[in-house]
Amino acid sequence: MIKTEKEYKAIIERIEELLSNPENIENQDAKGYVELNLLSDYEETSEDCI
């Protein structure tokens, strides 16, 4: 669970990095695809907790 604003910002920053590579969005075999989806889901569920 994201507990601080600093943790939240770090996750958002990483999501933005992953989004900068179109392969991570479109290609399920891409290295960052799973990480992007997991972080996005995690951020979405944790957004209301901080």
C-alpha positions in Angstrom: 0.0 0.0 0.0 1.2 3.5 -0.8 1.6 5.3 2.5 3.2 8.6 1.6 3.0 11.3 -1.1 6.7 10.5 -1.9 5.9 6.9 -2.6 2.9 7.9 -4.8 5.0 10.3 -6.8 7.7 7.7 -7.4 5.1 5.3 -8.7 3.6 7.9 -11.0 7.1 8.8 -12.3 7.8 5.1 -13.1 4.5 4.7 -14.8 5.3 7.8 -17.0 8.7 6.2 -17.8 7.0 3.0 -18.9 4.4 4.8 -20.9 7.2 6.6 -22.9 7.8 3.3 -24.7 4.8 2.3 -26.9 5.9 -1.4 -26.7 5.0 -1.4 -23.0 1.4 -0.4 -23.9 0.7 -2.6 -26.9 3.0 -5.7 -26.6 2.2 -8.1 -23.9 5.6 -9.7 -24.4 7.4 -6.4 -23.7 9.5 -6.2 -20.6 7.6 -3.3 -19.2 4.1 -4.4 -20.1 3.4 -6.4 -16.9 5.1 -3.8 -14.7 3.1 -1.0 -16.2 -0.2 -2.8 -15.7 0.6 -3.8 -12.1 1.8 -0.3 -11.2 -1.2 1.3 -12.9 -3.7 -1.0 -11.0 -1.8 -0.4 -7.7 -1.8 3.3 -8.2 -5.5 3.4 -9.0 -6.5 1.4 -5.9 -4.1 3.3 -3.6 -5.0 6.8 -4.9 -7.7 7.3 -2.2 -5.5 6.0 0.6 -3.0 8.9 0.7 
